């Protein structure tokens, strides 16, 4: 597979795909969401909480991928939650 044909990450405000990582989770209703705490580096709002179908995001295709462990997922979730609490950020879910 030629991974160059399938850029992943986030599309910046100019439409250029940039390598990027974010946290994904599932809401109680079953909707998969992306929590992105660093989208501002690509010209977007600093924090994005969007459905996983948002076309600005594409999963990265890596030559080797090891799924995150439960403890790594819990760490990421806790980090995002603490950051949002510290910043007093209130986020509405934006449907794509």
C-alpha positions in Angstrom: 0.0 0.0 0.0 1.3 3.5 -0.9 0.5 5.4 2.3 1.4 8.7 0.4 -1.9 8.3 -1.4 -3.9 8.3 1.8 -2.8 11.2 4.0 -4.2 11.2 7.4 -4.4 13.7 10.2 -6.3 17.0 10.0 -7.0 19.3 7.2 -5.7 22.8 8.0 -7.7 26.0 7.1 -5.9 26.0 3.7 -7.0 22.4 2.9 -3.5 20.9 3.4 -3.5 17.6 5.3 -1.2 17.6 8.4 -0.1 14.7 10.5 -2.1 15.0 13.7 -3.5 12.9 16.6 -6.5 13.3 18.8 -8.7 11.4 21.3 -11.7 9.4 20.2 -14.5 8.2 22.4 -18.0 6.9 22.4 -20.9 8.7 24.0 -23.7 6.9 25.9 -25.9 7.2 22.8 -23.3 5.3 20.7 -22.0 8.3 18.7 -18.3 8.3 18.2 -16.7 11.7 18.9 -13.3 13.3 18.4 -11.9 15.4 21.2 -9.1 17.5 19.8 -7.3 19.8 22.2 -4.7 21.2 19.8 -6.6 22.0 16.6 -5.5 25.7 16.8 -2.1 24.7 15.4 -3.9 24.3 12.1 -6.0 27.4 12.2 -9.1 25.9 13.8 -10.6 26.7 17.3 -8.3 25.5 20.1 -10.7 22.8 21.2 -12.9 20.7 18.9 -15.4 18.2 20.1 -17.0 16.8 16.9 -18.5 13.6 15.6 -16.0 11.2 14.1 -17.5 11.8 10.7 -16.1 15.4 10.6 -14.4 15.6 7.2 -11.5 17.7 8.6 -10.2 14.5 10.2 -8.8 11.4 8.7 -7.3 8.6 10.7 -3.5 8.4 10.2 -2.3 5.4 8.3 0.9 4.3 9.9 3.3 1.5 8.8 2.9 -0.1 12.2 0.1 0.6 14.6 -0.3 -0.7 18.1 -3.7 0.0 19.6 -3.7 2.0 22.8 -3.9 0.1 26.0 -6.8 0.7 28.4 -4.5 2.7 30.7 -3.3 4.9 27.9 -6.9 5.6 26.9 -7.8 6.4 30.5 -4.8 8.7 30.7 -5.8 10.6 27.6 -9.4 10.9 28.8 -8.3 12.1 32.2 -5.9 14.7 30.6 -8.6 16.0 28.4 -11.1 16.2 31.2 -8.6 18.1 33.5 -7.7 20.5 30.7 -11.3 21.3 30.0 -12.0 21.8 33.8 -9.0 24.1 34.2 -10.0 26.2 31.2 -13.7 26.3 32.2 -14.5 25.2 28.7 -18.1 24.3 27.8 -18.4 22.5 24.6 -21.5 21.7 22.5 -21.3 18.7 20.3 -21.3 19.8 16.7 -22.7 17.3 14.2 -20.9 16.9 11.0 
